[in-house]
């Protein structure tokens, strides 16, 4: 399993030659100007919620690649009405895709489309694929629901928002890693704009002091599990 950070909350995941994009907000992110959206591969696009900074590039990418949009019912219906393929899910539900099992789990946040219309309830994803298990938290506050995840899935990586203000900050992300019982964390949703800028060294030190590993990838950088 290969995971590439495309800035903000955008990720590329490759599992057994299947290409997955998560929350593609790239073309309007000045920090990701070196990433060419028109060359990104996508068989599936996972969306945690409907905010513009998570769905901006979905339509263009999916029309080019014929990717299947996976999200809550409202978001998938929105994109199906635009002629895209979709697989709707809702909280607590799981589905076995060609790349592995996906479970749609709770997140505490808001969710609306750029025009203000209802975007369903936000969520996160647990993915079990290629003998590696990951948790993509989406935009969320710290929630006790996270404690349910390790009751069913032993995680190899937790992908957590750490920018604060709109989501968890560093201290709550440390608690979240306790809740999901995973000490290997990839941070995301930080530095894109002023409200969520963080001190990288301080963040890494706080995780290190708790015997945890916080990884902060450069945009375009990848890790392999």
matplotlib code that plots the C-alpha trace (Angstrom):
import matplotlib.pyplot as plt

x = [0.0, 1.4, 0.0, 0.9, 0.1, -1.3, -1.7, -4.5, -6.6, -5.9, -4.4, -3.6, -3.6, -2.5, -3.6, -2.8, -2.6, -5.9, -5.7, -7.8, -8.0, -9.3, -10.8, -9.1, -8.6, -5.5, -6.0, -6.8, -4.2, -1.3, 1.0, 0.2, 0.8, 3.4, 0.9, -0.8, -4.4, -4.8, -2.3, -3.6, -4.9, -8.1, -10.3, -12.1, -12.6, -13.4, -15.0, -15.4, -17.8, -19.0, -17.0, -15.3, -11.8, -12.5, -14.5, -13.2, -11.5, -13.8, -15.9, -12.9, -11.0, -13.9, -15.0, -11.5, -10.9, -14.4, -13.6, -16.4, -17.2, -17.6, -19.2, -22.4, -25.8, -26.2, -22.7, -22.9, -26.4, -25.0, -22.3, -24.5, -26.8, -23.8, -23.3, -20.6, -20.5, -21.0, -21.3, -23.3, -22.6, -23.6, -22.3, -21.5, -21.8, -19.0, -18.5, -15.9, -14.4, -11.8, -9.0, -10.3, -13.0, -14.2, -16.1, -17.8, -17.3, -18.4, -16.8, -17.9, -17.9, -20.3, -21.0, -22.5, -21.8, -20.3, -23.7, -24.9, -27.0, -27.0, -24.1, -25.2, -23.3, -19.5, -17.6, -14.2, -13.1, -11.4, -9.7, -8.5, -6.5, -3.3, -2.9, -2.6, -5.3, -5.6, -8.0, -8.8, -10.4, -11.6, -12.4, -13.4, -13.2, -12.0, -14.8, -15.2, -16.6, -12.9, -12.6, -14.9, -12.4, -9.8, -12.5, -12.8, -9.6, -6.0, -4.6, -1.2, -1.7, -4.0, -4.4, -5.6, -6.3, -3.9, -4.4, -6.8, -9.5, -11.7, -10.7, -8.7, -5.4, -2.1, -3.1, -6.5, -4.8, -2.5, -5.6, -7.2, -4.2, -4.7, -8.4, -7.7, -4.7, -2.3, 0.9, 1.9, 0.2, 0.1, -0.9, -3.0, -5.4, -2.7, -0.8, -3.0, -4.1, -3.6, -6.2, -4.5, -0.8, 1.2, 4.7, 6.1, 8.9, 6.7, 4.0, 6.5, 8.1, 4.7, 4.0, 7.6, 7.2, 4.2, 6.2, 4.3, 5.5, 3.9, 4.8, 4.4, 4.9, 5.8, 3.2, 3.9, 5.8, 4.8, 5.1, 4.7, 3.1]
y = [0.0, 3.3, 6.6, 10.0, 13.4, 15.9, 18.7, 19.8, 16.6, 15.2, 11.7, 9.2, 5.5, 2.6, -0.9, -3.8, -1.5, 0.1, 3.9, 5.8, 9.5, 11.0, 14.5, 16.0, 19.7, 20.4, 22.8, 25.8, 25.0, 27.3, 25.0, 22.1, 24.1, 21.6, 18.7, 18.3, 17.2, 16.2, 13.4, 11.9, 8.3, 7.4, 4.3, 5.4, 8.7, 8.7, 11.8, 12.5, 15.4, 18.0, 21.1, 22.7, 22.1, 18.4, 18.0, 20.8, 18.5, 15.6, 16.3, 17.0, 14.0, 11.6, 12.6, 12.0, 8.7, 7.3, 6.9, 5.7, 8.2, 6.6, 8.7, 9.2, 9.0, 12.7, 13.4, 10.4, 11.4, 14.9, 13.6, 11.0, 13.8, 15.2, 12.0, 10.4, 6.9, 6.4, 4.0, 5.4, 4.4, 5.5, 5.4, 1.9, 0.3, -1.7, -2.9, -5.1, -3.4, -4.8, -3.2, -4.2, -3.6, 0.0, 1.0, 4.4, 5.6, 8.6, 12.1, 15.2, 18.2, 19.9, 19.1, 21.3, 21.9, 25.3, 26.5, 25.8, 22.8, 19.8, 17.5, 14.7, 13.9, 13.9, 10.7, 8.9, 5.6, 2.5, 0.6, -3.0, -3.8, -5.6, -6.9, -3.3, -1.4, 2.4, 4.9, 8.2, 10.3, 13.1, 16.5, 15.7, 16.6, 14.1, 11.6, 8.6, 6.7, 6.3, 3.7, 1.4, 1.1, -1.1, -3.4, -4.7, -3.6, -3.4, -0.4, 0.0, 3.8, 6.5, 9.6, 12.4, 16.1, 18.2, 21.8, 22.8, 25.5, 23.5, 20.1, 18.4, 19.9, 18.2, 17.4, 15.9, 14.0, 12.4, 11.3, 10.1, 7.8, 6.4, 5.8, 4.0, 2.2, 3.2, 5.0, 5.6, 8.7, 10.6, 14.2, 16.1, 19.1, 21.6, 24.6, 25.3, 28.7, 30.8, 29.3, 25.9, 26.6, 24.5, 24.3, 21.1, 20.5, 21.1, 18.8, 16.0, 16.5, 16.2, 12.9, 11.7, 12.5, 10.1, 7.3, 8.0, 8.7, 11.7, 11.9, 15.1, 14.5, 17.2, 17.7, 15.0, 12.8, 9.2, 6.5, 2.7, 0.3]
z = [0.0, -1.1, 0.2, -1.4, 0.2, -2.2, 0.3, 2.7, 3.1, -0.3, -0.6, -3.3, -2.2, -4.4, -3.4, -5.7, -8.7, -7.9, -7.6, -5.0, -4.4, -1.2, -0.9, -4.0, -3.4, -5.4, -8.3, -6.0, -3.4, -4.0, -2.0, -4.4, -7.6, -8.7, -8.7, -12.1, -11.5, -15.1, -14.7, -11.5, -11.8, -10.1, -10.1, -7.0, -5.2, -1.5, 0.0, 3.7, 3.4, 1.0, 1.8, -1.2, 0.2, -0.1, -3.3, -5.6, -8.2, -8.1, -11.2, -13.5, -12.3, -12.3, -15.8, -17.1, -15.3, -14.9, -11.2, -8.8, -6.1, -2.7, 0.1, 1.9, 0.1, -0.4, -1.8, -4.1, -5.3, -6.0, -8.3, -9.9, -11.0, -12.8, -14.7, -12.5, -11.2, -7.4, -4.6, -1.7, 1.9, 5.4, 8.9, 10.2, 6.8, 5.1, 1.5, -0.1, -3.1, -5.4, -3.4, 0.0, 2.7, 3.3, 6.4, 6.7, 10.3, 12.3, 12.2, 14.1, 11.7, 9.3, 5.6, 3.0, -0.7, -1.8, -2.7, 0.9, 0.0, 2.4, 2.1, 4.4, 7.6, 7.6, 8.0, 7.9, 6.4, 7.7, 4.8, 5.1, 2.0, 1.0, 4.5, 5.8, 7.6, 7.7, 9.2, 7.4, 10.0, 7.7, 9.3, 12.8, 16.4, 18.9, 19.5, 21.7, 18.7, 17.7, 20.4, 18.4, 15.6, 17.3, 18.6, 15.0, 13.1, 14.1, 12.4, 10.7, 10.2, 11.4, 9.2, 11.4, 11.0, 13.1, 12.0, 14.9, 14.6, 12.2, 13.4, 16.1, 17.0, 18.0, 21.6, 20.6, 17.8, 20.3, 22.3, 19.1, 18.4, 21.8, 21.1, 17.8, 19.4, 16.6, 17.4, 13.7, 12.5, 9.3, 9.9, 7.4, 7.1, 8.2, 6.8, 3.8, 5.2, 8.2, 10.5, 10.4, 10.3, 12.8, 14.2, 12.7, 15.1, 18.2, 16.8, 16.1, 19.6, 21.3, 19.6, 20.2, 23.9, 24.0, 22.2, 19.0, 15.4, 13.6, 9.9, 8.1, 4.4, 1.8, -0.9, -3.5, -1.0, -0.4, 2.2, 1.9, 4.3]

ax = plt.figure().add_subplot(projection="3d")
ax.plot(x, y, z, "-o")
ax.set_aspect("equal")
plt.show()
